[in-house]
Each structure stands twice: as structure tokens, then as C-alpha cells.
Amino acid sequence: MNSRASDAPIAVELAKKQKAISVAEFFEKNRQMLGFDSLPRSLITCVKEAVDNSLDACEEASILPDIYIRIKKVDERILSVVVEDNGPGVQRDVLPRVFGKLLYGSRFHAIRQSRGQQGIGISAAVLYAQLTSGKPARITSRIDPKLPAYVYELKIDTETNEPKIISENYDDFFTSRGTRIELSLEATYVRGKQSVLEYLRNTAIVNPHARITLVDPYDEKFVFERACDVLPRQPVEIKPHPHGIELGTLVKMLQSTDSHRLSTFLSSSFAKIGGHTMESICREASLDPGMSPQELAKDIEAVKRLLAAFQKIKIMAPPKDCLSPITDDLLKKGITQNHRVDFISTVSRPVSVYRGNPFLVEAAIAYGGDIDSEGRAEIYRFANRVPLMYQQGACAITHAIERINWKNYGLEQPKGAKAPIGPLMIMVHVASTNVPFTSESKDAIADIPEIEDEIELAVREAARDLGRYLSEQKKALDARKKIKMFEAYTRELAIALEGLTGKDHTVIESKFMEVLSKKYSRFVGPEEAEENGPQ
Amino acid sequence: MNSRASDAPIAVELAKKQKAISVAEFFEKNRQMLGFDSLPRSLITCVKEAVDNSLDACEEASILPDIYIRIKKVDERILSVVVEDNGPGVQRDVLPRVFGKLLYGSRFHAIRQSRGQQGIGISAAVLYAQLTSGKPARITSRIDPKLPAYVYELKIDTETNEPKIISENYDDFFTSRGTRIELSLEATYVRGKQSVLEYLRNTAIVNPHARITLVDPYDEKFVFERACDVLPRQPVEIKPHPHGIELGTLVKMLQSTDSHRLSTFLSSSFAKIGGHTMESICREASLDPGMSPQELAKDIEAVKRLLAAFQKIKIMAPPKDCLSPITDDLLKKGITQNHRVDFISTVSRPVSVYRGNPFLVEAAIAYGGDIDSEGRAEIYRFANRVPLMYQQGACAITHAIERINWKNYGLEQPKGAKAPIGPLMIMVHVASTNVPFTSESKDAIADIPEIEDEIELAVREAARDLGRYLSEQKKALDARKKIKMFEAYTRELAIALEGLTGKDHTVIESKFMEVLSKKYSRFVGPEEAEENGPQ
């Protein structure tokens, strides 16, 4: 066991192998973490990253998005993908890094809802393309109609995680303003539930201000027209909310602030800390509002007291305007556009906070109509207006739905099944300044207790509405059965009573019907009510 | 919509916000990707990363691991975690970066099975600890009994992703050789299925050569004793296998090789390419074995032909010795140690390849005994001898199991349920030189088609054994019923026949029993057979 004890320590030998790994090398080896694990999914991920970028850019520049996607077959293995938008374009100085460097972006530090957050997505698509096709990405961008467009061909140098420019040119004929990316990659175009078309369809539903066009490898053209000409209100960038902020983050903020007094630091660095709240916090934490934040940072115990005061003192919820919910109307429209349903209920929860990040949950439940009634309930997941296509089993949305005992709401849930079965669609949207995804592929929301609880509350609320509807339906069904039964015997009973009372049986019969229609009026449809007697 | 067209292009403004993000900042914001999403899970992740590291280090140094874990409550929020091993220690020069820099490690570039692959895990625990407790990590290591141990207190500077050394000292009294890490972190100690204890129990099962000791916050001590004194065969580092290697990777290999001839490049850079195979490949690809690899790299079409030839020419499977399977015996033992079962079947698949990475799948199915018969089948997942505790719904193991129609194997599977229900345990181990996890938290294996297929094949094979057993059980049950029925009437029949034939009824009866025991011998237990007649 210890045969080497007399030699130089093994640790010396092992240390020689220690080496830094570039983030590009890391993701090249682990591209499944970025959503590139199978050929159909790789295509969806690639389109998704480009479209998300285009939508974010257009909205930041207050432009109604017009996005064109073309997918072509190059050979047996390789597809070419073009995504073109009418966005603001990408400035020349930063373009190579925006597309050719992982962890480079503009939205990472902003506390505001956006689709892209991490500065990884589109560069990951470039990385996957060069890995599988050997070809560089080709990017054309024009930031001003008066200037020519520039065209870059670039790769990512994985050892350094820096862009490697292959060629650089001008293009005078490019659209008046916008960006176009062209990639060649190993991928498969499929149809069905997990497909580019389905992703675009769902994207169009929750982004009705965008026009999206797809030309598929069979030259078939799909256009998702704009349903409205108004941009969604642009989410406002806010300061962090004190609730759930981390000790380490707080220390870092104290160290790096320009404020000289704790009081100024508190009211200028956080959302929802006004003068009064600031004073209460300092008193609760036994801290002098005049003390230096930098000094405070050195005393961990005092910072802990400050953190505890954040939790104890009542602080208003963060402003909703950093978020951009889908809204009831669109959730409803999203479902009814593709389905005829018997019942629909939507719920929008108030803004809540996890780890200092504001978030809100919206949910909709639809039932009946032409929804498939055989299998499990269908779950549609959205995060920051982006449909989530993969990893349903890993997502807090699914887990929250599975925590619910659906029998309580009148639904069927067989032993061992985690979700209800029946003609049911459940749609959940989580909007946040920082959606906590389980991985860089952004397919599933992590099981953050605060978020899971809010999802469960939203879905339960919608499920209660459904439960009431189903129980009404059941009552109505029972009542109708009773009415039918009663009707069947009314004539005979009336005739028998005519013999006993001497009254005309038609009078008795119409009296009976009157009683019936009073008692069961709410279960009788308008025509039936007319047929069956006076109102 | 276009109100800003006359100003400076918006792109110029947007470009100012573009910024590189350090990988430490990224994971600080997205710590759920590293397995730090809830308080109980954060504790498990922290212990797991430290224990995985200890096991890897001990095995690399051929030391039988002896790992001690102590978890203590510091205050309401904070736990302190100590993990100490008898491994080779970490050399002083590299220690700060091993524990204080993400993406720094020794196993990333080695093609060989190991628990750690990414150089992220333990630094992630340090990052989480400093973020939530504000405290640095304290690491003590001794690489030689003749030298003193050194003690570091360090944090990670998230803006640069470099270690920040807080203090540096010697400690003469530390154990003769090994490493100790102490972290303070926000976490919760829980018991039950997803707990530190359960993780250690499962780790001990598949690492019977390790002694693992836990002292929990209630001062209760759990010792998982060594079940064997022999280290598992150390996995051998190999070259990449040509099957499924990526075009981009191949180009990079061609560019950076020292070989001057394609022939030397092929046989020296890949596993399982000998002289004969090399010639066949070159012929198939219409390439001159004498050509320069660097020249070849410039001709993408020619590289594509080489890649196609790799797939077309028969190449031997990669050697098994880069992998370290759990083996049948241990899989069986793993299940029977904690359960009394009626039936168990184990399967070990041959080595296969995805994207050039060798992997193999082992599976075991146990049935009956004291396994809970009410709920869904329990799934136990392992990757490179590490139990996977979270994200079951996101894992290729689960997905492969859900693809199977379990009714075919005599099991109950209600409508809408994806897994069978009944007293069933399914255990799957995936061993690979590069396990494709869905995220850095290494909780779930991505849906790589090659891997999912192999898992399905392994589980199906075990399920077929179970199916045969269950059908035998059913037959035996039916036969026993028949025997019971027959026995009940034998005496009366014999007496009736005595009257007809004049033979003594006891003789007739024993004749009957003889026939019965012959026909149903395999369904009659030894005692019953003795009771019922001659052998």
C-alpha cells in the first residue's frame, strides 16, 4: 500500500499534471451542458440562441422584431443555419468577442429581465459549429443605414477562449440595419413536439410583437405574423433587493461602494430602502448609520447582524417593472390559438424574491375541448418569455406540479403517476431578473424553494378554479340525469294525480315542470329552459 | 419605432455595456448549476466534492482510502464541514489554485475514468462557503511524513478567478500524510433518502476498499468499514478512440501533432489503429499515408473523408482497462447488503464509444423481499463509482428506463406512469473516461443516444431475467394450486377406484402421488416432495 514512501512524495508528481482549463475547452468537452447533446436538439439550441439574442437586441433598441430563419441541408451530416434580424446591429469593436468568446456579454450584471443573461449562448453555437463542421461562423452586421455592413468569418480559439478572425470584409447590399449569423453544423431537422418549428410557434405565442419567418430544409415557409404592433414595456434595470441577499455578496458590496456612510450605502445600493427603512435596519442591527461601509466589511459578525436585520425589518416587495410578465390575455390566447378548450383559468402571482432576485410566476390551466384526453397532462414551460423545450423532468415547474395531489381537484391520478391524466394543459411562466437554470443550456429551472413554492401556489390557484368547474360539471350532469328521469315519469304521475285530485293532468304536469325548472334552472341550458317551462 | 435613427447608432451605446465575465463570477451568480440550490443539497454537494477528490487522490497514489467527515453546527444558519483523508497530499505550489480557482485540475485532459474531471468541484464548494458564511476555506496538507504540514486559509477572488491567500502557516501535529479541508457554509443537515449519510452509504457500497467515517451534528458516529483490502485496478490512461471523434477535434489534432506523416499520426494518436487498420483507413479515404498531417488539416473535405473512413473501416473496441466497472459481485452486494430480495439479476455490457469516449454500462434489477411494493420502482444511479443523488428526472438512466414497456416483463405499469410499480429496485452504473453530465453539478447524465441505448439494452437484459423469474413464479403458483386440488380429491378417488378395481386404495393413492410428483416435481419444494411420495 505504501510502496512509494521512500521515493519523492507522490504529490510532487501529481502536481505536474495540474493545469488551468479554458472555459472554451471545458465547454467543447462538455457541450451537452450547453444543449448540444443530440442532433435534433443541437439544431434547436442553435436557432434558440440566435433568436433569443435577436429578440433581446430589438427590444433594447425599441424595434419591433422581424426575424428570418433559414435552414438548409449541406450534405448528409451538415445543415446550414441563417438567422437574420432587423435589430440595432453589433458594433464592430465588440462583434468578434460577442460571437467568439464565451462569458462575454452585456446583460450579466444588469438586474433586469432578459432572455440572454450569461454571454455564453451564441458563442456556444459558434463553438459547436466549428467543432462539428470545421467551418467558421459568418456574421454580417450593420449598425447604421449610412454605413456599410461588415462581414466577419470567425472561430473560437478554444485554448485561449478568444475569437480568431478568419476574414473581415464589407457588404454594401445588406439590409438597412440588423445582424445576420450563418453557421454550418452537424444537426438534424425534425418535426413534432421537440422541433425548431414548435420552438418558434411557442416563441411567437409569448412574443406577439415579433414577426418570425422560418424556411425549412424542404423550402417550406412558415410565417408567424405579428399579433400586435406594440412592444412590451421594457423592463427597467433595478438595484438588488435586500431580501435573501448573500453574506458574501453583501461584504463585496460594502468593500467596493463609493459611499462613505452606511446610511448612504444602504439607500443607494438597494431597492426599496428609504430613509425610514434604513433607520429601522441600522437600529435593529445595532449599527451606526454614519459608520464606514469599508470598516463594517471587516467585521463579519456585524455584517451578519445587518443581514439578519434585512430579513427582520419589513421591506417592500421589489418593483414589478424590472419584470415583463406574459399577462393573462396572452396566456389565454397562447392556449386557445392552437386548441379549442372547455375551460381555462389563469393566475398571476405577485412579485417575490429569491437570493435578492425579484421573480414572478404566471400559470394557466386549460381543460377539455380537443386536448388529448388519453395521456398525462401536457406541461408548457416558459422562462423570461422563452419556451423551455427540454429537460422537463429536471425543472422546478414540473416538480411543483408533481407535488400537487390532483385528485383533490377532481382529476384522475393513477397510483405511481406523478402528474394527472386527462384532457389537461398546464402552462407556467417564470419571469426573473436572474432565472436560476440548472445548466447553461437553460432548459430547466433549478429547485429553488422560493420559486417552487410560488409555482405551486400559482398552479394550485388555477387548479382550484378547475376543480370548481369540474365539480359544477359533475353536478350539472347529475342534475340533468335527474331531470331526464323526472321528465320521463311526469306525464304518468300527472295522469294518476288527475284521477285522485280531479285536476287536469296538463295543469299538474306544467306545475311539476315549473318546480323542476326553478330547482335546477342553473343546470338547464337556455334552449332546454324554454322547452321545459316558463322562466 | 425608429425614433432614434437620427442619433448615433444604438449599437454604439449597447457596445459600451459589453464585458468579459470571469468564470467564478458566473458560477457565483449561477451556483445552482454547481449543485448549490437548496440548503440540504448544498451540504451534500460540498461533502461529495471533497470525498470524490479524496478517493481519486488516494487511488492515484495507490493508497487504501480512509476518509473522515465531521459536520458541526456553528449557528442557526451555518454548518462547519471537515473532510480529512490519508491521501498523497497536495503540493504547496499548486494547492492554492487546486482549491481556489475554478477550471484548474489534473484530470481534464486525461482519457481515463475518474470521479473528478473538470477542476471545478472543490473550488465551487470554497466559493459557496465564502459567499454564504463570509469565511475562507482552511486547508491543511502534508505530502511527506518527514516534512511539516502547511495550512492555508484562502478565498477565491471572483473577479479574477484566482485564489486570494488569507494566511499561510505550518502545522507539525497533522496526520502523517493527507489533506484536510474545513469550510463554513450555509446548509442544513437532514436525514433520509437525499442526505449526506445516504450519499456516503451508497459511496461505500461501490467503493468497498474505502473506510468512511461520518460524525454528524448530533455527534453520532457512522463508520462504513472496508469490505475489502484490495484497491480496484487503476484505470489506464488511453489515447482517443477514432469512433465518433469530432471533425473539429480531428483538425486540431492534425494541426498540433509532432508527426510528419499521416501514417505515424494515425497510429500514434489513436487507440486501436495498428498498421493494417491504418492502411485500410488511408485507402478508404483516398489519402497518401506519407502526407503531412498539417497539410491535410487545411483541406476540410479530405479530413471529412478521413472521418468517414474511421466509421467505415472496422476498428476494435477501445480497451476496457481505461474503465473501472463496479462488477457483478459488488452490484449484487450493494443491493443485498441493505435489502432481503427474492430475485436479483446483474448485467455488464461490453465497452462502447460515444464521441471518441469509451464507456460501459452495468445494471442490476432486484425484486421482492422487503423492497417496498407500493410505489414506483426505486432507481439507483451511479457514474464512475459516484452515486447520483439529484436530478433523477433529468438523467439518461431514468429516461432509458422510462422507454421500456415494463408490462412485457410481467410488471405492473399504470396508464400514464413512466416507470413500473412494485417491489423493484433498478441500479445502473455508467463508467466512462468522460461522463457527459447535464451540468457542472454532475447529478444527471445527458441524453447521448449511444449511452441511452446501452443503458436500455442493459436494463432490458436484466428485465428479461426478471420476466422469466416472474413467469416461473406464476407457473409454480398455478401448479401448486393444481397439486393442492388434486391432493384434496386423491383419497376419495382412490377409494372409489378400490371398489371398481379391487386394489387397495392406499396403493392407488400412492400411484397417483407418484405421477403427480413426476409431473410437477420442479414446482414442489424438497420437503413437500418427500411428504408426497418417493423421489
Interface residues (C-beta under 8 A of the other chain):
Chain A: M1 N2 S3 R4 A5 P9 I10 A11 V12 L14 A15 K17 Q18 K19 A20 I21 S22 V23 E25 F26 E28 K29 N30 Q32 M33 D37 S38 A57 E60 A61 S62 I63 L64 P88 G89 V90 Q91 D93 V94 R97 V98 K101 L103 Y104 G105 S106 R107 F108 H109 A110 Q118 G119 Q130 L131 T132 S133 G134 K135 S141 I143 D144 P145 L147 T158 E186 E246 L247 G248 T249 V251 K252 I300 V303 K304 G375 R376 Q391 Q392 G393 A394 T398 H399 P414 K415 G416 A417 A419 I421 N434 P436 F437 T438 S439 E440 S441 A444 A446 D447 I448 P449
Chain B: M1 N2 S3 R4 A5 P9 I10 A11 V12 L14 A15 K17 Q18 K19 A20 I21 S22 V23 E25 F26 E28 K29 N30 Q32 M33 D37 S38 A57 E60 A61 S62 I63 L64 P88 G89 V90 Q91 D93 V94 R97 V98 K101 L103 Y104 G105 S106 R107 F108 H109 A110 Q118 G119 Q130 L131 T132 S133 G134 K135 S141 I143 D144 P145 L147 T158 E186 E246 L247 G248 T249 V251 K252 I300 V303 K304 G375 R376 Q391 Q392 G393 A394 T398 H399 P414 K415 G416 A417 A419 I421 N434 P436 F437 T438 S439 E440 S441 A444 A446 D447 I448 P449
